Amino acid sequence: MAVSSKHVVIVGGGITGLAAVHALQSRAASLGVPLTCTLIEAEDRCGGKILTHRVDDFVIEAGPDSFLSQKPSALTLCRELGLADQLINTNETPEKAFVYSRGRLRPLPDGLVVIVPNRLGPFLRSGLLSWRGIIRMGLDFVISKRSVAEDESLAAFFRRRFGAEAFERLIEPLMAGIYAGDADDLSIRAAFPRFVELEQQYGSLLRGMLAAGAPKSVDDHREPRRTAFVTLQDGLSTLVAALLNRMAASGVKILYGQRVTAVRARSMRSAASPYELLFGTGSSMPADAVILATPAFASAEIVRGLSTEASALLAAIPYASTATVSMAYHATDLGSMVRGFGFVVPRVERRDLLAATWTSLKWPHRAPSSHALVRCYVGGVGREAITHIDDASMIRRVRDELRVIAGITHEPVYAEVNRWERGMPQYQLGHYQRLEKIDGQLQSYRGLYLAGAAYHGIGIPDCIRDGTETAERVLRDLGLVPA
């Protein structure tokens, strides 16, 4: 007997939603089962924070500029879409990144792997910490591990293991570039579970990192060596375009400029589709399954009619606002302090800048040889006021920061501001407990799924993985693949 086609609606056209649609269509096609997908996006474009601007010969990323190669989901997706030959590594340079600390840029030592050094020699010579701070950090080798029964803030965890100076001068600025958050509020178990695992396994973060050595790109032997961060030659929007092309070829319907206001559950005993999505225009759409790949605060409004408790829990997931300021200069205007890939700024320095990337030094083909491209990152928890000022004032503030920190005094030949209001979810203490409660409140609604950066990882590979795994759950729950 023929299986009737199921209709899955994906709300949200960011990378999570796009990955979910791709996985649904690819898997259904490989199994030969009928499936119809509709993607609904409130804006006039897909991609979410992935947005590349081409300005003359400059390639400018308005949002993220790369993704981690150690997490395989993004690399795998690029291969599936035929983009493997467009993946590029960071440029080769002996100096990678710097920290602005105590009035000057100080090099981050080679061997610093995702916050914790796996080679101690370069770290000890870097000048980032005083000898007192280094000795305190070294006590990590002898401090007893803590029970994992309770969650702990990122700040408390690293102060306990490494001391206050190492946290303020090294850990916090690197963390801020990832979450743009307050380390006293962020959950170490949700934001960086790897470090909890290292403490439990080795009794010491330093011992664990030294034992593990430098991480290798999660890839197979057929692929070229990848640096820690990779991107696409013509910008990350290439990934979005490839996904949209694949979706168009497979008949996916995309509705732009449509905002879903609610999802309604019909009687599960009815022959009709179990869900109905309501739009701001007053129209509706039936669905056999619904994936909400929207920010938590948007999903909160959509599920309010199903569960006020789940809605309140979703709305309680906080978000930070950030902005990027990209500026182009004549190459000769930057000076000798502009080296490596860029710098991060500790919160204790009380500067406007969170970080800056010398984009054209980090990536090939981002600017003509006669020019240089700089990308600055501002905002975040406790520092969001700058995101509310006008573009000209923000550019002026950022230029003042670059003058003080990196000695750049010339005016840029081009500048643009990209704002991401409530763009960065915060995994605060108790994050996983909150997710468990949300799942408990919605568990009776089989066929309704939450996915995206607000839940199990904020990076591009995390979102792709979440979208892909959610698609597999949909197919399994619809009975299209074995349970």
ChimeraX attribute file (.defattr): number of C-alpha atoms within 10 A of each C-alpha:
attribute: neighborCount
match mode: 1-to-1
recipient: residues
	/A:1	3
	/A:2	6
	/A:3	10
	/A:4	9
	/A:5	12
	/A:6	18
	/A:7	18
	/A:8	26
	/A:9	27
	/A:10	26
	/A:11	26
	/A:12	29
	/A:13	29
	/A:14	23
	/A:15	27
	/A:16	30
	/A:17	33
	/A:18	28
	/A:19	26
	/A:20	28
	/A:21	30
	/A:22	25
	/A:23	21
	/A:24	24
	/A:25	23
	/A:26	16
	/A:27	18
	/A:28	18
	/A:29	13
	/A:30	8
	/A:31	11
	/A:32	10
	/A:33	17
	/A:34	15
	/A:35	19
	/A:36	19
	/A:37	23
	/A:38	19
	/A:39	22
	/A:40	23
	/A:41	25
	/A:42	16
	/A:43	15
	/A:44	10
	/A:45	13
	/A:46	25
	/A:47	23
	/A:48	20
	/A:49	19
	/A:50	21
	/A:51	20
	/A:52	19
	/A:53	14
	/A:54	12
	/A:55	10
	/A:56	8
	/A:57	12
	/A:58	18
	/A:59	21
	/A:60	26
	/A:61	24
	/A:62	21
	/A:63	20
	/A:64	16
	/A:65	21
	/A:66	21
	/A:67	19
	/A:68	21
	/A:69	22
	/A:70	19
	/A:71	18
	/A:72	17
	/A:73	20
	/A:74	23
	/A:75	23
	/A:76	17
	/A:77	21
	/A:78	19
	/A:79	13
	/A:80	13
	/A:81	15
	/A:82	11
	/A:83	17
	/A:84	16
	/A:85	10
	/A:86	14
	/A:87	18
	/A:88	18
	/A:89	20
	/A:90	19
	/A:91	15
	/A:92	12
	/A:93	11
	/A:94	9
	/A:95	14
	/A:96	19
	/A:97	21
	/A:98	22
	/A:99	21
	/A:100	22
	/A:101	21
	/A:102	12
	/A:103	9
	/A:104	13
	/A:105	21
	/A:106	16
	/A:107	23
	/A:108	22
	/A:109	22
	/A:110	18
	/A:111	17
	/A:112	16
	/A:113	15
	/A:114	14
	/A:115	14
	/A:116	18
	/A:117	22
	/A:118	24
	/A:119	18
	/A:120	15
	/A:121	12
	/A:122	16
	/A:123	20
	/A:124	15
	/A:125	11
	/A:126	13
	/A:127	15
	/A:128	24
	/A:129	19
	/A:130	12
	/A:131	11
	/A:132	11
	/A:133	17
	/A:134	18
	/A:135	13
	/A:136	18
	/A:137	22
	/A:138	16
	/A:139	16
	/A:140	21
	/A:141	16
	/A:142	11
	/A:143	13
	/A:144	13
	/A:145	18
	/A:146	14
	/A:147	10
	/A:148	12
	/A:149	6
	/A:150	9
	/A:151	20
	/A:152	21
	/A:153	22
	/A:154	27
	/A:155	22
	/A:156	19
	/A:157	21
	/A:158	23
	/A:159	18
	/A:160	18
	/A:161	26
	/A:162	24
	/A:163	22
	/A:164	18
	/A:165	18
	/A:166	20
	/A:167	25
	/A:168	21
	/A:169	22
	/A:170	21
	/A:171	22
	/A:172	25
	/A:173	25
	/A:174	22
	/A:175	21
	/A:176	21
	/A:177	19
	/A:178	12
	/A:179	21
	/A:180	27
	/A:181	25
	/A:182	21
	/A:183	24
	/A:184	16
	/A:185	17
	/A:186	24
	/A:187	24
	/A:188	26
	/A:189	24
	/A:190	23
	/A:191	22
	/A:192	16
	/A:193	11
	/A:194	13
	/A:195	21
	/A:196	22
	/A:197	15
	/A:198	18
	/A:199	21
	/A:200	17
	/A:201	13
	/A:202	15
	/A:203	19
	/A:204	23
	/A:205	26
	/A:206	24
	/A:207	17
	/A:208	20
	/A:209	20
	/A:210	15
	/A:211	11
	/A:212	11
	/A:213	13
	/A:214	15
	/A:215	12
	/A:216	12
	/A:217	18
	/A:218	16
	/A:219	16
	/A:220	9
	/A:221	7
	/A:222	6
	/A:223	8
	/A:224	12
	/A:225	14
	/A:226	18
	/A:227	16
	/A:228	18
	/A:229	15
	/A:230	20
	/A:231	22
	/A:232	21
	/A:233	18
	/A:234	19
	/A:235	24
	/A:236	24
	/A:237	19
	/A:238	19
	/A:239	23
	/A:240	21
	/A:241	13
	/A:242	15
	/A:243	23
	/A:244	20
	/A:245	13
	/A:246	17
	/A:247	20
	/A:248	12
	/A:249	9
	/A:250	15
	/A:251	12
	/A:252	19
	/A:253	14
	/A:254	19
	/A:255	17
	/A:256	16
	/A:257	12
	/A:258	16
	/A:259	19
	/A:260	25
	/A:261	18
	/A:262	20
	/A:263	25
	/A:264	17
	/A:265	18
	/A:266	14
	/A:267	11
	/A:268	12
	/A:269	8
	/A:270	8
	/A:271	8
	/A:272	13
	/A:273	18
	/A:274	21
	/A:275	23
	/A:276	20
	/A:277	19
	/A:278	18
	/A:279	15
	/A:280	11
	/A:281	10
	/A:282	8
	/A:283	9
	/A:284	16
	/A:285	14
	/A:286	20
	/A:287	24
	/A:288	20
	/A:289	24
	/A:290	25
	/A:291	25
	/A:292	25
	/A:293	30
	/A:294	25
	/A:295	24
	/A:296	25
	/A:297	20
	/A:298	19
	/A:299	24
	/A:300	23
	/A:301	19
	/A:302	22
	/A:303	22
	/A:304	18
	/A:305	14
	/A:306	16
	/A:307	14
	/A:308	14
	/A:309	17
	/A:310	24
	/A:311	23
	/A:312	16
	/A:313	17
	/A:314	25
	/A:315	17
	/A:316	13
	/A:317	20
	/A:318	16
	/A:319	23
	/A:320	21
	/A:321	24
	/A:322	26
	/A:323	23
	/A:324	24
	/A:325	22
	/A:326	25
	/A:327	23
	/A:328	21
	/A:329	20
	/A:330	16
	/A:331	15
	/A:332	11
	/A:333	15
	/A:334	21
	/A:335	13
	/A:336	10
	/A:337	12
	/A:338	18
	/A:339	21
	/A:340	20
	/A:341	21
	/A:342	24
	/A:343	28
	/A:344	26
	/A:345	26
	/A:346	25
	/A:347	18
	/A:348	12
	/A:349	15
	/A:350	10
	/A:351	15
	/A:352	20
	/A:353	23
	/A:354	23
	/A:355	22
	/A:356	24
	/A:357	21
	/A:358	21
	/A:359	27
	/A:360	24
	/A:361	23
	/A:362	21
	/A:363	21
	/A:364	14
	/A:365	16
	/A:366	22
	/A:367	23
	/A:368	16
	/A:369	11
	/A:370	9
	/A:371	18
	/A:372	22
	/A:373	25
	/A:374	24
	/A:375	23
	/A:376	25
	/A:377	22
	/A:378	25
	/A:379	25
	/A:380	25
	/A:381	19
	/A:382	12
	/A:383	21
	/A:384	18
	/A:385	14
	/A:386	20
	/A:387	21
	/A:388	15
	/A:389	11
	/A:390	10
	/A:391	17
	/A:392	12
	/A:393	12
	/A:394	21
	/A:395	21
	/A:396	12
	/A:397	15
	/A:398	23
	/A:399	22
	/A:400	16
	/A:401	17
	/A:402	18
	/A:403	14
	/A:404	13
	/A:405	20
	/A:406	21
	/A:407	17
	/A:408	20
	/A:409	14
	/A:410	14
	/A:411	14
	/A:412	19
	/A:413	10
	/A:414	11
	/A:415	17
	/A:416	16
	/A:417	18
	/A:418	18
	/A:419	19
	/A:420	17
	/A:421	15
	/A:422	15
	/A:423	19
	/A:424	23
	/A:425	23
	/A:426	26
	/A:427	28
	/A:428	25
	/A:429	21
	/A:430	18
	/A:431	21
	/A:432	17
	/A:433	11
	/A:434	18
	/A:435	18
	/A:436	10
	/A:437	15
	/A:438	19
	/A:439	15
	/A:440	12
	/A:441	17
	/A:442	18
	/A:443	12
	/A:444	9
	/A:445	15
	/A:446	16
	/A:447	20
	/A:448	22
	/A:449	19
	/A:450	21
	/A:451	28
	/A:452	29
	/A:453	26
	/A:454	25
	/A:455	23
	/A:456	18
	/A:457	19
	/A:458	18
	/A:459	19
	/A:460	22
	/A:461	23
	/A:462	23
	/A:463	28
	/A:464	28
	/A:465	25
	/A:466	26
	/A:467	28
	/A:468	24
	/A:469	16
	/A:470	25
	/A:471	26
	/A:472	20
	/A:473	17
	/A:474	24
	/A:475	23
	/A:476	13
	/A:477	15
	/A:478	18
	/A:479	11
	/A:480	20
	/A:481	15
	/A:482	8
	/A:483	10
